[in-house]
């Protein structure tokens, strides 16, 4: 195995063609560029593989190096090669053409705290050693979470290297187990590069930038970091003149560049229907469909990106990781389902996959969407919005760009990292005074006050207009009992809506996964939730509504808490956990809150509500 990875010396005449590794080295000395082979070199390869009896068929049909890798069983049939055994031997030998080593090369070793010593191909190292990739060293993986969890200091840089490594491990494992998949060295390199570059488009403080800042700063556009990753990848390749080196290492351009970008963000045509029967990808044909599930799995979300960041985030946050990516690599194999090749896993691993998504929910609840993390990112976002017009970075041709417009120019966007926080904080520009003060408040822990968390009876479609309306309603939700003397305004409140799910909104992602049994590893089957356990979740998504108060004065805070409780009553939302503590005089106003049974608002409860209204009037008849 080591000889295949590192390359081997040319064998002596006595041991020629003893092993696959040594055969490969002989053909490398002949001509390492298979696409340039003529009839003589093609026949020489067939003889070396013990397939000399088929030379005539290849010669008669003028099958040379340029088309060798594309041959299928149907093509061999047309060439007159009928025996199935011979067909499989030929296809197996041709598969190795995509893995002929280019010559001695030195892989670089990274010592990663999660995966140990990671070896990466020289072309991957070339990508890593660019300013566009090195930029990821200064973008926190978890954004503002670092202000709450001191261990969360890891960056997008090491995560991207981890995904590139794991993506390579999976595709190589599939190649070893199933040589009939005809995975080539090109395929492996493209998958690894996609894993490395999938997060190139993240902005300062990661998801805060594309989920909070850009939607408010530029509400007229629909922009995600995946799009920026494609733009930054193109910029990285062009700026560092990597195309010649990619071709030197066997990649075919522009086909493989399209393939890499499709692995990162899906089909190039964003309007295509992934559920349609028409194949939506350009980089690889349908017989390589499984490769599109390795870096960013659009089918069920089980991909190397998740396996890496779950392990890495748990390690740095000090949270137990219940999922094991090593078992997934061990049991993954490709099966055909409805004419498409999909990555499946053993039936006994279904519990491990449920653990994977349970870990996802735990990380969101305990860290990513921690109530203090949420408010800190909200404050950073407000500071960035106030600084937007006055914080400029230089882009292409010396043109200056704002924080919100730098995404339109990759030269400018390369300069945007978490360092923006420090640059604003230490700026002497008077126009940045308001933004500077917000950041100073974060560092000195003068944070917006958390009023509580509630939920609607059913998930709501929430837009920015909805949030603005709710903040206005909160200011007007004067309690029915004991009216306060402090007047509150809509701008005093911050409403944050948190969506938590298993990665596919209301759907169970395991329903989109396929499994195989030990008795027949070629047949893929679904495994439904009720076949696994009766204590698995009934729902796979929830929507949380959190409310914060911007001021810190005691009297105003107490009033804001009562406004929040009254607002929950008015909106018929779930009672906040501490509702009885912060506003005991208000919670009896709602029967379902006092008897522990949430009112569904149906007609069956009409009489109960009428009795409740009478009880409330009696309870508070003596109060002004």
C-alpha positions in Angstrom: 0.0 0.0 0.0 2.8 2.4 0.8 4.3 1.8 -2.6 1.1 3.0 -4.3 1.0 6.2 -2.3 4.6 7.2 -2.5 5.6 5.8 -5.9 8.1 3.0 -6.4 11.4 2.5 -8.2 11.4 0.9 -11.7 11.6 -2.8 -11.2 14.3 -5.0 -12.5 13.5 -7.2 -15.6 13.1 -10.3 -13.4 10.2 -8.9 -11.4 8.3 -6.9 -14.1 4.6 -6.9 -13.6 4.7 -8.7 -10.3 2.3 -6.4 -8.5 -0.2 -3.7 -9.5 2.0 -1.0 -7.9 5.1 -2.1 -10.0 3.1 -2.3 -13.2 2.0 1.2 -12.7 5.5 2.4 -12.3 6.6 0.7 -15.6 3.8 2.5 -17.6 4.7 5.8 -15.9 8.2 5.6 -17.4 6.6 4.9 -20.7 4.2 7.9 -20.7 2.4 9.0 -17.6 -0.2 10.9 -19.6 -2.6 8.1 -20.6 -4.7 10.5 -22.8 -1.6 10.6 -25.2 -1.3 6.9 -25.6 -1.4 5.4 -29.1 -2.2 1.9 -30.2 1.3 0.6 -29.3 1.3 1.9 -25.8 -2.3 0.7 -25.3 -1.4 -2.8 -26.4 1.7 -2.7 -24.3 -0.5 -2.0 -21.2 -2.9 -4.8 -22.1 0.0 -7.3 -22.4 1.3 -6.1 -19.1 -2.1 -6.7 -17.5 -2.3 -10.3 -18.9 -4.9 -9.2 -21.5 -2.9 -9.6 -24.6 -5.5 -11.8 -26.3 -7.7 -8.7 -26.7 -5.1 -6.6 -28.5 -6.8 -7.2 -31.8 -10.2 -6.0 -30.7 -8.6 -2.7 -29.3 -6.6 -2.3 -32.5 -9.4 -3.0 -34.9 -11.7 -0.5 -33.2 -8.9 2.1 -32.7 -9.3 2.2 -29.0 -6.5 4.3 -27.7 -5.5 6.2 -24.5 -7.9 9.2 -24.9 -11.0 6.9 -24.5 -9.7 4.0 -22.4 -11.1 5.4 -19.1 -14.5 5.9 -20.6 -15.1 2.3 -21.8 -18.2 0.5 -20.4 -19.4 -3.0 -20.6 -21.7 -2.2 -23.6 -18.6 -0.9 -25.5 -16.7 -4.1 -24.9 -19.8 -6.0 -26.1 -19.7 -4.1 -29.4 -16.0 -4.8 -29.7 -16.7 -8.5 -29.6 -15.5 -9.2 -26.1 -18.4 -11.4 -24.8 -17.2 -13.3 -21.7 -18.3 -11.5 -18.6 -15.1 -12.5 -16.8 -13.0 -10.9 -19.5 -15.1 -7.8 -19.5 -14.7 -7.4 -15.7 -10.9 -8.0 -15.9 -10.5 -5.4 -18.6 -12.7 -2.8 -16.7 -10.7 -3.5 -13.5 -7.4 -2.9 -15.3 -8.7 0.3 -17.1 -9.8 1.6 -13.7 -6.2 1.6 -12.5 -5.3 4.0 -15.3 -6.8 6.8 -13.3 -4.6 5.9 -10.4 -1.2 5.7 -12.1 1.2 7.7 -10.0 2.8 10.8 -11.6 6.2 10.0 -10.2 7.8 10.4 -6.8 6.0 13.1 -4.7 6.1 14.3 -1.2 2.8 14.5 0.7 2.7 17.1 3.4 1.7 16.0 6.9 -0.5 18.0 9.2 -0.9 17.1 12.9 -4.6 17.5 13.5 -6.1 17.2 17.0 -9.1 15.4 15.7 -7.8 13.1 12.9 -4.1 12.7 13.9 -1.4 12.9 11.3 -3.1 13.9 8.0 -1.3 13.4 4.7 -2.3 15.6 1.8 -1.4 15.5 -1.9 1.0 18.2 -3.1 -1.8 19.8 -5.2 -3.9 20.2 -2.1 -1.0 21.8 -0.4 -0.7 24.3 -3.3 -4.3 25.2 -2.7 -3.8 25.6 1.1 -0.7 27.8 0.6 -2.7 30.6 -1.1 -3.8 33.9 0.6 -7.5 33.1 -0.2 -7.3 29.8 1.8 -5.0 31.2 4.5 -7.6 33.8 5.2 -9.6 31.1 6.9 -7.1 31.0 9.8 -8.8 34.3 11.0 -12.4 33.3 10.8 -13.8 31.5 13.8 -15.6 28.3 13.1 -18.4 29.2 15.6 -18.4 33.0 15.3 -19.5 34.7 18.5 -19.7 31.4 20.4 -16.0 32.0 21.4 -17.2 34.9 23.6 -19.1 32.3 25.7 -17.1 29.1 25.3 -13.4 29.9 25.8 -12.4 26.6 24.0 -14.2 27.5 20.8 -11.2 29.2 19.4 -10.8 26.9 16.3 -11.1 28.4 12.9 -12.5 27.5 9.4 -8.9 26.8 8.3 -8.5 23.5 10.3 -12.1 22.5 9.7 -11.5 22.8 5.9 -8.4 20.7 6.1 -10.3 18.1 8.1 -13.1 17.9 5.5 -10.6 17.6 2.7 -8.9 14.7 4.5 -12.1 12.9 5.4 -13.6 13.3 1.9 -10.4 11.7 0.5 -10.7 8.9 3.1 -14.2 8.1 2.1 -13.7 8.1 -1.6 -10.5 6.0 -1.2 -12.4 3.5 1.1 -15.1 3.1 -1.6 -12.5 2.6 -4.2 -10.8 -0.1 -2.2 -14.0 -2.0 -1.4 -15.7 -1.5 -4.8 -13.2 -1.3 -7.7 -16.1 -1.7 -10.1 -17.0 1.9 -9.4 -14.1 2.9 -11.6 -13.1 5.8 -9.3 -10.1 7.6 -10.8 -7.3 9.6 -9.3 -8.9 12.6 -10.9 -12.1 11.9 -8.9 -10.2 11.6 -5.7 -8.3 14.8 -6.2 -11.5 16.7 -7.1 -13.4 15.5 -4.1 -10.5 16.4 -1.8 -10.1 19.9 -3.3 -13.9 20.4 -2.9 -13.6 19.4 0.8 -10.8 21.9 1.3 -12.6 24.8 -0.5 -16.2 24.3 0.6 -16.0 27.1 3.2 -13.9 29.6 1.3 -16.9 32.0 1.1 -17.5 32.5 4.8 -17.3 36.0 6.1 -16.4 37.5 9.5 -17.8 35.5 12.3 -19.0 32.7 9.9 -22.8 32.3 9.8 -23.5 35.6 11.5 -22.3 37.3 8.3 -24.5 35.5 5.8 -27.5 34.8 8.1 -27.8 38.1 9.9 -25.6 40.8 8.5 -26.1 40.5 4.7 -29.9 40.0 4.9 -30.2 43.3 6.9 -27.5 45.3 5.0 -28.7 44.2 1.6 -32.3 42.9 1.8 -32.7 43.1 -2.0 -30.3 40.2 -2.7 -30.3 36.5 -1.9 -26.8 35.6 -0.9 -25.3 32.5 0.8 -21.7 31.7 1.7 -21.8 28.8 -0.8 -22.0 31.2 -3.7 -19.1 33.2 -2.3 -17.2 29.9 -2.0 -17.5 29.3 -5.7 -16.5 32.9 -6.5 -13.5 32.7 -4.1 -12.5 29.3 -5.6 -12.4 30.8 -9.1 -10.5 33.8 -7.8 -8.0 31.5 -6.0 -7.3 29.4 -9.1 -6.9 32.5 -11.3 -4.9 34.6 -8.9 -2.4 31.9 -8.1 -2.2 30.5 -11.6 -3.1 27.0 -10.5 -4.5 25.7 -13.8 -1.2 24.5 -15.2 -0.4 22.7 -11.9 -3.9 21.1 -11.9 -3.3 19.8 -15.4 0.2 18.6 -14.5 -1.4 16.5 -11.8 -3.9 14.9 -14.2 -7.0 17.1 -13.9 -9.0 17.9 -17.0 -10.1 21.5 -17.3 -12.6 23.0 -17.3 -14.6 19.8 -16.7 -12.9 19.1 -13.3 -13.3 22.8 -12.2 -17.0 22.5 -12.8 -17.1 19.2 -11.0 -15.3 20.7 -7.9 -17.8 23.6 -7.8 -20.8 21.2 -8.1 -19.4 19.1 -5.2 -19.4 22.3 -3.1 -22.7 23.9 -4.0 -24.8 21.6 -6.2 -25.8 22.0 -9.8 -24.5 25.0 -11.7 -28.0 25.7 -12.8 -29.7 26.8 -9.6 -33.2 26.4 -11.1 -32.8 22.7 -11.7 -35.1 20.2 -9.9 -32.9 17.7 -8.0 -35.9 15.3 -7.9 -36.4 15.2 -11.7 -35.2 12.3 -13.7 -32.9 14.5 -15.8 -29.3 14.4 -14.6 -28.5 17.9 -13.3 -24.7 17.8 -13.2 -22.0 18.6 -15.8 -18.8 17.5 -14.0 -19.5 13.7 -13.8 -22.1 11.4 -15.4 -24.8 9.7 -13.5 -22.7 6.5 -12.9 -20.6 8.7 -10.5 -23.6 10.2 -8.7 -22.4 8.9 -5.3 -19.4 11.3 -5.5 -21.9 14.2 -5.0 -22.8 13.0 -1.6 -19.4 13.2 0.0 -18.7 16.9 0.6 -22.2 18.5 0.6 -24.9 15.9 0.6 -28.1 17.4 -0.8 -30.1 14.2 -0.3 -29.9 13.6 3.4 -27.2 15.9 4.8 -24.9 13.0 5.9 -21.5 14.2 4.5 -17.9 14.7 5.6 -18.5 18.3 6.4 -20.8 17.3 9.3 -18.7 14.4 10.5 -15.7 16.8 10.8 -17.4 19.8 12.4 -19.3 17.7 14.9 -16.2 16.0 16.1 -14.1 19.2 16.0 -16.8 21.4 17.7 -17.5 18.8 20.5 -13.8 18.5 21.1 -13.3 22.3 21.5 -16.6 23.0 23.3 -16.1 20.2 25.9 -19.3 18.5 24.8 -19.5 14.7 24.5 -19.7 13.5 20.8 -22.0 10.5 20.5 -21.4 9.9 16.7 -18.5 8.0 15.2 -17.3 8.9 11.7 -14.8 6.1 11.7 -17.6 3.5 11.7 -19.3 5.4 8.9 -16.1 5.2 6.8 -15.9 1.5 7.7 -19.4 0.5 6.6 -20.1 2.9 3.7 -20.6 1.4 0.3 -22.4 2.3 -2.9 -25.6 0.6 -4.0 -27.9 1.3 -6.9 -31.3 2.8 -6.1 -33.8 3.6 -8.9 -31.0 3.8 -11.5 -28.8 6.0 -9.3 -25.7 5.1 -7.3 -26.0 6.2 -3.7 -23.8 5.9 -0.6 -25.4 3.5 1.8 -24.4 2.0 5.2 -25.0 -1.2 7.1 -28.4 -1.6 8.7 -26.9 -1.9 12.1 -25.5 1.6 11.8 -28.9 3.3 11.7 -28.5 4.1 15.4 -25.2 5.8 14.8 -26.8 8.1 12.3 -29.6 9.1 14.7 -26.8 9.8 17.2 -25.2 12.1 14.5 -28.3 14.2 14.2 -29.0 14.2 17.9 -25.5 15.5 18.4 -26.4 18.3 15.9 -29.4 19.3 18.0 -27.4 19.2 21.2 -24.7 21.4 19.7 -27.3 23.9 18.6 -29.1 24.0 21.9 -26.1 24.0 24.2 -23.7 26.1 22.1 -24.5 27.4 18.6 -27.8 28.9 19.7 -27.0 29.5 23.4 -29.0 32.5 24.5 -25.8 34.5 25.3 -24.2 33.5 22.0 -27.3 34.7 20.2 -27.3 38.1 21.8 -23.6 38.7 21.3 -23.9 37.9 17.6 -26.9 40.2 17.5 -24.8 43.0 19.0 -21.8 42.3 16.7 -24.3 42.4 13.8 -25.6 45.8 14.9 -22.1 47.2 15.2 -21.3 46.0 11.7 -24.5 47.6 10.3 -23.6 50.9 12.0 -20.0 50.7 10.6 -21.1 49.6 7.1 -21.0 53.0 5.4 -17.8 54.1 7.1 -15.6 50.9 7.0 -14.0 50.5 3.6 -11.7 47.9 2.1 -9.7 48.1 -1.2 -10.6 45.7 -4.0 -9.8 45.2 -7.6 -8.4 48.1 -9.5 -8.2 50.2 -6.3 -11.9 50.4 -5.9 -13.2 50.8 -2.4 -16.0 48.5 -1.0 -18.2 48.6 2.1 -18.5 45.7 4.4 -21.8 44.7 2.7 -20.5 45.2 -0.9 -17.2 43.4 -0.5 -19.0 40.2 -1.4 -19.2 41.5 -5.0 -15.4 41.6 -5.3 -13.2 38.7 -4.2 -10.1 40.9 -4.0 -11.8 43.0 -1.3 -13.6 40.0 0.3 -10.3 38.2 0.8 -9.4 41.0 3.3 -12.6 40.5 5.4 -12.0 38.3 8.4 -12.9 38.4 12.1 -10.2 41.1 12.4 -12.9 43.6 11.4 -14.0 43.5 15.0 -10.6 44.7 16.2 -10.2 47.3 13.4 -13.5 48.9 14.4 -12.8 48.6 18.1 -9.4 50.4 17.8 -10.4 52.9 15.1 -10.2 56.6 15.8 -12.8 57.5 13.1 -15.6 59.4 14.9 -18.1 58.0 12.4 -17.4 54.6 13.9 -18.1 55.8 17.5 -21.5 54.0 17.8 -20.2 50.7 16.4 -17.1 51.0 18.6 -19.3 51.5 21.7 -21.3 48.3 21.0 -18.2 46.2 20.6 -16.8 47.7 23.8 -20.0 46.7 25.6 -19.5 43.2 24.4 -16.0 43.0 25.8 -17.1 44.5 29.1 -20.1 42.2 29.3 -22.7 45.0 29.1 -25.0 42.8 27.1 -28.7 43.1 26.2 -30.9 41.4 28.9 -32.6 38.1 28.2 -36.3 38.3 28.9 -37.3 34.8 28.0 -38.1 32.3 25.4 -41.4 31.1 24.0 -42.9 29.1 21.1 -45.9 29.4 18.9 -48.3 26.5 18.9 -47.4 25.8 15.3 -44.3 26.9 13.3 -44.7 30.4 11.8 -43.2 31.9 8.6 -41.1 34.7 10.1 -39.7 37.6 8.0 -37.9 40.8 9.0 -41.3 42.6 8.8 -42.7 40.0 11.2 -39.9 40.7 13.7 -40.4 44.5 13.4 -44.1 44.0 14.0 -43.5 41.9 17.1 -41.1 44.4 18.6 -43.7 47.1 18.2 -46.3 44.8 19.8 -44.0 44.1 22.8 -43.8 47.9 23.5 -47.6 48.1 23.4 -48.2 45.0 25.5 -48.9 46.8 28.7 -49.9 44.3 31.4 -53.5 44.2 32.4 -52.6 44.1 36.1 -50.4 46.6 37.9 -49.7 48.9 35.0 -46.0 50.1 35.2 -44.9 53.7 35.1 -42.1 53.1 32.6 -42.9 53.6 28.9 -41.1 51.3 26.5 -40.5 51.6 22.8 -40.2 49.1 20.0 -36.4 49.9 19.7 -35.9 48.7 23.3 -36.6 45.1 22.3 -34.8 42.6 20.2 -36.7 39.5 18.9 -34.6 36.6 17.8 -36.2 33.6 16.0 -34.2 30.3 16.2 -34.9 27.4 13.9 -33.6 24.0 15.1 -33.9 20.8 13.2 -32.2 17.6 12.0 -31.0 19.4 8.9 -34.0 18.9 6.6 -36.6 21.2 8.3 -39.6 19.1 9.4 -38.4 15.9 7.7 -36.4 13.0 9.1 -33.1 12.8 7.2 -32.8 9.1 7.9 -35.8 8.5 5.7 -33.7 9.6 2.8 -30.8 7.3 3.7 -30.5 3.7 2.4 -29.0 0.7 4.1 -27.7 -2.7 3.1 -27.8 -6.0 5.0 -24.9 -8.4 5.7 -26.6 -11.1 3.7 -27.0 -9.0 0.5 -24.7 -5.9 0.4 -25.8 -5.0 -3.1 -29.4 -4.4 -2.2 -30.4 -1.0 -0.7 -33.3 -0.8 1.7 -35.0 2.1 3.7 -35.3 1.7 7.5 -38.2 3.7 9.0 -38.2 5.2 12.5 -40.6 2.8 14.0 -38.3 -0.1 13.0 -35.5 1.4 15.0 -37.0 2.5 18.4 -40.2 3.8 19.9 -38.3 6.5 21.9 -37.0 8.4 18.9 -38.4 12.0 18.4 -41.8 12.5 16.9 -40.9 15.9 15.5 -37.6 16.8 13.8 -37.8 20.6 14.0 -38.8 23.4 16.4 -39.0 27.1 16.3 -37.9 29.2 19.4 -38.7 32.8 19.9 -36.4 34.8 22.2 -36.8 38.3 23.4 -34.1 40.7 24.7 -34.2 44.1 26.3 -31.5 46.6 25.3 -31.3 48.8 28.4 -29.8 47.8 31.7 -31.8 49.9 34.2 -33.6 47.8 36.9 -37.0 49.4 36.7 -37.1 49.2 32.9 -36.0 45.6 33.0 -38.8 44.6 35.3 -41.3 46.3 33.2 -39.9 44.7 30.0 -40.3 41.3 31.5 -43.9 41.9 32.3 -44.5 43.3 28.8 -43.0 40.0 27.4 -45.3 37.8 29.5 -48.3 39.9 28.5 -47.2 39.7 24.8 -47.0 35.8 25.1 -50.6 35.8 26.5 -51.8 38.1 23.7 -50.2 36.0 21.0 -51.3 32.7 22.6 -47.7 31.5 22.7 -46.3 28.8 25.1 -45.7 30.0 28.6 -42.0 30.9 29.2 -40.2 28.6 31.6 -39.7 31.4 34.2 -43.1 33.1 33.6 -44.4 32.3 37.1 -41.3 33.8 38.6 -41.0 37.1 36.7 -44.7 37.9 36.5 -46.8 35.8 39.0 -49.7 38.2 38.8 -50.1 37.7 35.1 -49.8 34.0 34.5 -53.2 33.1 36.1 -54.8 35.1 33.3 -54.4 32.1 31.0 -56.0 28.8 32.2 -53.7 26.6 30.2 -50.8 28.2 31.9 -52.1 27.7 35.4 -53.4 24.1 35.0 -50.4 23.0 32.9 -52.4 22.1 29.8 -51.7 24.3 26.8 -54.8 25.6 25.1 -55.0 24.6 21.4 -57.5 27.4 20.7 -60.2 25.1 19.4 -63.9 25.3 19.9 -63.9 22.6 22.5 -62.1 25.0 24.8 -64.5 27.9 24.4 -66.4 27.2 27.6 -63.1 26.9 29.5 -62.0 30.2 28.2 -65.3 31.9 29.2 -65.0 30.4 32.8 -61.4 31.6 32.9 -62.4 35.2 32.0 -64.9 35.2 34.9 -62.2 33.8 37.3 -59.8 36.5 36.2 -62.4 39.3 36.8 -63.1 37.9 40.3 -59.4 37.5 41.1 -58.5 41.1 40.2 -61.7 42.9 41.0 -60.1 44.8 43.9 -57.0 45.9 41.9 -56.9 49.2 40.2 
